[in-house]
Amino acid sequence: IFFIGQPYNEFFDEFNPDKFEKKLIALGVNIYIKHPREMIELAHIHDVSTDEIFELYLEKFFEKNSEKSIKIYSYFSSVMFNLSCINGIELVCLKNNELYEKYNSLYELMPELGIDIEDDDILPMHSQV
């Protein structure tokens, strides 16, 4: 299970890296793909920094792991839209109230492209619980 990272400090008013990593573990994420502008460090999940776009990284992964099913989580990375036309990949975008208020038009488009949406308000990203 992949998670496509983003520069969270640009999207969230507050961001708690420890809670975020707990969320990734709860989702069963094995590989975290860092965004080039992202500075987060994860202690318990394998993270990958690559100079190539994720779509090319994933193509190489498929070549070596053709028997594995692929599930990819993100918030609203453009990668999700690019991969939505490829069969055999389960795409899930996480949605919380803070992001939905800012980017509701993107979230409205996702189901039309076969991208599932999961509510993310159970474990807020901000530091207040």
C-alpha positions in Angstrom: 0.0 0.0 0.0 1.4 3.3 -1.1 0.7 6.8 0.2 1.6 9.8 -1.9 2.9 12.6 0.2 2.4 16.3 -0.2 3.8 19.5 1.4 1.3 19.4 4.2 2.3 22.7 5.7 1.0 24.3 2.6 -2.4 22.7 2.9 -3.2 22.3 6.6 -3.4 25.2 9.1 -1.7 22.9 11.6 0.0 19.6 11.0 1.0 16.9 13.5 3.6 14.5 12.0 3.2 11.9 14.8 -0.6 11.7 14.3 0.0 11.5 10.6 2.3 8.6 10.9 -0.1 6.8 13.2 -2.8 7.3 10.5 -0.5 5.8 7.9 0.2 2.8 10.1 -3.6 2.3 10.7 -4.1 2.4 6.9 -1.5 -0.3 6.4 0.8 1.9 4.3 4.1 0.1 3.4 5.7 2.7 1.2 5.4 6.5 1.6 6.3 8.5 -1.5 7.6 11.9 -0.5 6.7 15.1 -2.4 9.7 17.1 -3.5 8.7 20.1 -1.3 8.0 17.9 1.7 10.2 17.8 4.8 8.4 15.2 6.9 10.5 12.3 8.4 8.8 9.1 9.2 10.2 6.8 11.9 8.2 3.5 11.2 7.3 3.6 7.5 9.6 3.1 4.5 9.7 6.5 2.7 11.0 7.0 -0.8 12.4 10.2 -2.3 12.8 10.0 -6.0 13.7 12.4 -8.8 11.3 10.7 -11.2 7.6 11.2 -11.2 5.6 8.7 -9.2 3.9 7.3 -12.4 7.3 6.2 -13.7 8.3 4.8 -10.3 5.0 2.9 -10.2 5.6 1.5 -13.7 9.0 0.1 -12.5 7.4 -1.3 -9.4 4.7 -3.1 -11.5 7.4 -4.6 -13.7 9.1 -6.2 -10.6 5.9 -7.0 -8.7 3.3 -7.8 -11.3 1.5 -10.3 -9.0 0.9 -7.7 -6.3 -2.3 -5.7 -6.0 -1.7 -2.0 -5.7 -3.6 0.4 -3.4 -2.7 4.1 -3.3 -3.8 6.6 -0.7 -3.4 10.4 -0.9 -5.3 13.6 -0.2 -5.7 15.1 -3.6 -2.4 14.6 -5.5 -2.6 15.1 -9.2 -1.0 11.6 -9.4 -4.4 10.2 -8.4 -6.0 11.8 -11.5 -3.2 10.6 -13.7 -3.5 7.0 -12.5 -7.3 6.8 -12.6 -7.3 5.4 -16.1 -5.1 2.4 -15.2 -6.8 -0.9 -14.3 -5.6 -2.9 -11.3 -4.9 0.1 -9.1 -7.2 1.0 -6.2 -7.1 4.7 -5.6 -8.4 6.2 -2.3 -8.3 9.9 -1.5 -8.7 10.9 2.1 -11.0 13.8 2.9 -11.3 15.9 6.0 -13.4 19.0 6.6 -10.4 21.4 6.4 -9.4 20.1 3.0 -12.9 19.7 1.7 -13.7 23.3 2.4 -10.7 24.4 0.4 -10.8 21.9 -2.5 -14.4 20.6 -2.7 -14.5 20.8 -6.5 -11.6 18.3 -6.7 -13.3 16.0 -4.3 -16.5 16.2 -6.3 -14.7 15.1 -9.5 -12.9 12.0 -8.0 -15.8 9.5 -7.9 -16.5 10.2 -11.6 -12.9 9.0 -12.3 -13.2 5.9 -10.1 -11.3 7.3 -7.2 -12.8 6.3 -3.8 -13.1 8.9 -1.0 -12.7 8.0 2.6 -13.6 10.3 5.5 -10.6 11.3 7.4 -12.2 13.2 10.3 -11.7 10.3 12.8 -8.1 11.3 13.4 -7.6 15.1 12.7 -4.4 16.2 11.2 -4.2 19.3 13.4 -2.8 19.0 16.9 -6.1 19.6 18.8 -8.1 16.5 19.4 
